């Protein structure tokens, strides 16, 4: 019974991480693209209308989150190399 509880505990953690990283990051990117498209409004006659700075700030925040996730993933993957070759210990030892 202990093994079943341990496996189910690990299963929900892996499922949550998969949902956040597998579906969550593409959703954040899609929201950023959508906000970027809303930020520059064009009037009916083709002239540029007022810029929506809130949507533009939201798009930048979404893209910054995506870049931070990518950089964190690369550093996490290379943590053994960084520790062995450069003496930089990220994410614990």
C-alpha positions as CSV (number, residue, x, y, z in Angstrom):
1,X,0.0,0.0,0.0
2,X,2.9,2.3,0.8
3,X,4.3,1.8,-2.8
4,X,0.9,2.7,-4.3
5,X,0.7,6.0,-2.3
6,X,4.2,6.9,-3.2
7,X,3.6,6.2,-6.9
8,X,0.4,8.2,-6.9
9,X,2.1,11.1,-5.2
10,X,4.8,11.1,-7.9
11,X,2.2,10.7,-10.6
12,X,0.3,13.9,-9.7
13,X,3.6,15.8,-9.5
14,X,4.7,14.7,-13.0
15,X,1.2,15.4,-14.4
16,X,1.2,18.9,-12.9
17,X,4.6,19.6,-14.3
18,X,3.6,18.3,-17.7
19,X,0.5,20.5,-17.7
20,X,2.4,23.6,-16.7
21,X,5.3,23.2,-19.0
22,X,3.7,21.2,-21.8
23,X,0.5,23.2,-22.2
24,X,1.0,26.2,-19.9
25,X,3.9,27.8,-21.7
26,X,2.4,27.5,-25.2
27,X,-0.8,29.1,-23.8
28,X,1.2,32.0,-22.3
29,X,3.0,32.5,-25.7
30,X,-0.4,32.5,-27.5
31,X,-1.8,35.0,-25.0
32,X,1.3,37.2,-25.6
33,X,0.8,37.0,-29.4
34,X,-2.9,37.9,-29.0
35,X,-2.0,40.8,-26.8
36,X,0.6,42.0,-29.2
37,X,-1.9,42.0,-32.0
38,X,-4.4,44.0,-29.9
39,X,-1.7,46.5,-29.0
40,X,-1.6,48.1,-32.4
41,X,-5.1,49.0,-33.5
42,X,-5.8,50.2,-37.1
43,X,-8.8,52.3,-37.8
44,X,-11.3,51.5,-40.6
45,X,-9.6,53.9,-43.1
46,X,-6.2,52.2,-42.6
47,X,-4.5,54.8,-40.4
48,X,-2.9,53.8,-37.2
49,X,-5.1,54.5,-34.2
50,X,-4.1,54.9,-30.5
51,X,-1.7,52.3,-29.2
52,X,-2.9,50.1,-26.3
53,X,-0.1,50.2,-23.9
54,X,-1.7,47.8,-21.4
55,X,-1.9,45.1,-24.0
56,X,1.7,45.8,-25.1
57,X,2.9,45.6,-21.5
58,X,1.0,42.3,-21.1
59,X,2.6,40.9,-24.2
60,X,6.1,41.9,-23.0
61,X,5.4,40.2,-19.7
62,X,4.2,37.0,-21.4
63,X,7.3,36.9,-23.7
64,X,9.6,37.6,-20.7
65,X,8.1,34.7,-18.8
66,X,8.7,32.4,-21.8
67,X,12.4,33.6,-22.2
68,X,12.9,33.1,-18.4
69,X,11.5,29.6,-18.7
70,X,13.8,28.7,-21.6
71,X,16.9,30.1,-19.9
72,X,16.0,28.3,-16.7
73,X,15.6,25.0,-18.6
74,X,18.9,25.4,-20.4
75,X,20.7,26.2,-17.1
76,X,19.0,23.2,-15.4
77,X,20.1,20.9,-18.2
78,X,23.6,22.2,-18.1
79,X,24.0,22.4,-14.2
80,X,26.4,19.4,-14.0
81,X,28.6,20.9,-16.7
82,X,28.6,24.3,-15.0
83,X,29.4,22.7,-11.6
84,X,32.2,20.5,-12.9
85,X,33.9,22.9,-15.4
86,X,33.2,26.4,-14.0
87,X,32.5,25.8,-10.3
88,X,29.0,27.4,-10.6
89,X,26.5,25.5,-8.5
90,X,22.9,26.3,-9.6
91,X,19.7,24.6,-8.3
92,X,21.5,23.1,-5.3
93,X,24.3,20.5,-5.4
